Amino acid sequence: MLRTDNFEAFGSLEFDKDIDGAVEFVTAATNLRAQNFSIPLESLFKIKEVAGKIVPAISSSNAMAASLQVFEAIKLLTEDYKSLRGIVYQRTNDTVRLNSYARVNDMPKTDCASCSHDESIAVVKAKSLSSVTLSELTKFMMEGKQFGLSGSSYMIEFKGMILFEFDEEQDDDEKELEGKKLPKTLLELGFEKYSNLSLFGANLNEEDIRITVELLEDPSIPTDLVLEKIRIAPPAPKKKEEAPTEATKPSSSEVEVSDDDSLGEIQPYDDEKTTTPAKLLGKRSPPLSEQACWDGTKVAKIE
């Protein structure tokens, strides 16, 4: 049974594996959590050993971060997008990206590893997924001045696959194949009440651009499509060419090849004995004058 001595000090007492009450409390809490998640239970001695190696600040920080993630997840599940904090969610395979509604107008921080050189973001509302077609959506995005696209070529990626692609240099067969998708409604193409797609194209300066479009269904809007928010991020700065350093400069041992033919003719050794190469690993190779090629010819030298 869990002891009650020293419990009155909890709240201000730092964890110490040498305090029986503290270890017993951690053991009870750990095994309750393990039971909930079908994780094998551990003995007090094992938990005492593990707990003694954990820095409390790390576990506490992880717990606080996890609780904040749960709060934001509840807002997603209840479709309360406007209450979301400024977050960026990016899977490692780069096929699914989620930008919170509140973050659309925020410019990326140049010193942030997560959002620096972030792509542009737009929020588009559709009155009905069952009536708005892909043709209407592409026309809305390509002709919208806020998007600032040239329209010469573009590609729409949805759920990690190419949904639609256009290029002025496409042949007739390609145009016909892509054109068959345009009359389909967004619902037929797999769009849901909240969907995320990527638009790849070029801006008016012919610079490559990627716009992450968050598509929301909202029956209350006056027209079929409405651009709710948009933020076009500046193009990522081009990397400067680094000047050659001592490590990249040619070393003095490197030989410069010349096109000069006056290096002499290659003549075979006539007075050297041909031997077979070493067959055992680790065996010292014979001197160069005694080596021969694998096909039996003698080694050549430059006069």
N, C-alpha and C positions, 0 to 999 in steps of 0.2 A: 504494500500500500504506500502511496506517495506521502512522504514526510511533510510536516507543516512547519518545521523549524526553519528560520531565516526567510520565510515567505513574506513577512512584513517588510523586508528590505527590497523586495522586487520592485522595479521601476527606477531605482537609482543604483542598484547593485550591478556591477559589471560581471559578465559571465566568467566563471572560474571552474574549470573541470575538477578542481579539488574540493569544491563544495557539493556535498551529496545532494542537497535539495535542488540545486541548479541543474545538475546532470540528470536527476530523475525527472524533473519537469521537461527538459529537452527530450529525453527518451520517450516520455508519454506523448508529447506533441508530435514527435517525429513518427512514431508508430501509428498514431491516429491518422496522420496524413498519408502514410504508406498504405494503410488499410483502405482508405478512400480510393486510391489510385492503383490498387492491386499490386503494390510493390512489396516484395518480401520484407517481413519484419526483422529488425536487428536487436541484438542484446544490448543491455546497458553498457557493457564493457566495449563493444564494438562502436557504439555511438559516442562513448566518451573518447575513444581513440580518434575518431573522425572529427568530432567537434573541437578537439584540441588543436587541430591543424587548420581550421577555418578562421580567417580573419573576420571578426564580426562586422566590420564596416562593409565588406564586400557582400555578404549575405543580406545585410540590411538594405544596401543600395539596390540590389537585385529585387528585393521584395517591394520596395517603393516604386521602382520602374515597372514592375509587373502589374501593380495595382493601378498605375496610371494608364497602362495599356488596356486593362480591363474596362476602365471608365470610358475610354475612347471607343472600344469595341462595342459597348452597350449603345453608344450613340449611332454607330454604324448599323447595328441590328434593328434599332428603332427608327432608322432613316432620318435621324435628326442631324443632317449633314451640316447645317449652318452653325451648330454648336461645337463642331470639331475644332480642336486646336490646330495650330500650324504644324502639320506633319507631312513627311514624304515617306511612302512605303514602296520599296523596290525589291523585287525578288532577284536572286542571283542570276537567273537565266534571262533577265531583262525582258520578259514577255508580259509581265503584269505590273502595272505601275498605278499607284493611288496617291493623288494629291488631295489634301483636305480642302474643303470648300473655302475655308477662311484664309488659305494660303495663296489663293490665286493672284492677288494683287501684290504679294510680297516679292521683292527682288532677291535673288540668291546672294548669299554672303560669300565674298571672294575668299575668305579664310576658312570656309567650312568644307570639309572633305565630302560631305554628303550632298549638299545642294549647290556647290559652286559650279559654274558653267552649266546650270540646269537648263533643260529645254523649256520651250514656251508652253503655257498652259491655257486652255480655254474651257469654259463651261457652256454647253449648248443644251437648251431645253426643247423637247419635242412634244407637241400636243398629244399625239397618239402614235405609238409604235406600229400599230396595225394599219395606219393610213399613210404615214410618211415613207417615201421610197428612198432607196439608195441614191437614185438620180437627184432627188430634191436635196438630200443632205450634201452630196458632193458639190452641187451647184451653189448651195448656200455658203459652203466654206471657201470654194475657189473664187467666187465672185465677190465675197465680202471684203470690203476695203480694210477692215480691222485685221484680217489675217495676213494681208500684204504678200500674197503669193503670186508668182508669175503665171502659173497655170500651164506652162509648157510641158511639164512632166510632174507626176505626183503618184504617191502610193498610199493606200490606207491599210493599216495592219490591225487586225482584230483577233483577240484570243490567240496570239502568237502565230497567226497565219496571215498571208496576204489576202485581203478581202477584195480589193480592187486596185487596178494599176492602169495608168494612162501615160502615154508618151507620144509626142507628135511624130516620131519616126516608126511607130508600130505599123506592121503590115496589115492588110485587110482582114486576114484570118484572126490575128490577135485582137483587133478592134471589135470584130464580131463576137469573139468569145467573151471578152470583157463586157461588151454591151448587153449581153443576156442577163447580167446581174443587176443592171440599173433599174428595171421595172419592179424588182422585188422590194417588199416592205422591210423595214428594219426588224419587225417581229419575225418574219420568215427567215431572215439572216441570222437569227439567234440573239438579237439585242434584248436586254432586260430593262427593268425600270431604272436601274442604275448600271451603266456600262462605261467601259473605258476603251478608247481606241487611240492609235498613233497615226498622225498624218505626216508623211515625209514629202518634201518638195523643195522648191527654191524660192527665195524672196525676190523682190524687184531688182536687187543687185546681183542676182544669180548666185547667191550664197546658199549653201545647203542649210535647211532648217527642219527641225522636228517639233511638231506641236502635239502635246498630249491633250486629247479632247475627252472631257467627262460629259457623257450624254445622259440627261435626266428626262424622264417622262413626267410631264406636268399638264394635265387637262385644263388647267385654269388660264393658260397663256392665250392671248388674243389671236395669234397666228400659228401656223404649223411649226415653225422653227423660230427660236429666239436666242440670240447670243447674250447670255447672262453676264459673263465676265471673260476677259481675255488679258493675258500678259505675254508680250513677246519679248523674250530675253535677248540681250545682245549676243552676237556671234562670239564663240569662244576665241580668245586671242591666239594667234598662230604662234607656235613655238619658235623661239629664236635659234638660229643655227649657232651652235657652240664653237668657239675658236679652238683649234687643235691644241691639246695640252702636251706635256712631255710624254705622257703615257701613250698618246695617239700618234705622236710623230714617229717617222721611220727610224729605227735604230741603226747604229753604225754597222751592225753585222748584216743588215739587209743588202743584198746585191742588186744593183740596177741592171736590167737586161738591156743589151744594146743590139741594134740591128746590124752592127758592123760584122762583115764576113771575115775579117782578118784575125780571127781567134785561133787559127790553126786547124789542121785536119785531124780527124780521129783515126788513130792507128792502133791495130791490135798488138798485144804482147805476143811475140813469137818465142820468147825464151822462158815463159812461165809455165809451170805445170798446172793443168786443170784438175781441180778437186771438187768433190761433191759438197754441198752446203751442210751445215750442222743440222742433225735431225733431232737431237735431244734438247728439251727445254733447259735453259740455264747453261748450256755448253758454250764456252767462249768461241766466238766466230774466228776463223783464220784471218791472218792479215789480208789487207786488200789485194796485195799482189798475188795471193794464193786463191782468191775467190773466183767463182765462175758463175755465169748465169744459169738459170734453171733449165734452159734448153741445151746446155752443154757448151755454148760458145764462150770464148775467153773474154776476160774483162778488158775493156778498152781504156786507153789513157789519152790525154790531150798533150800533144807535143808543143 
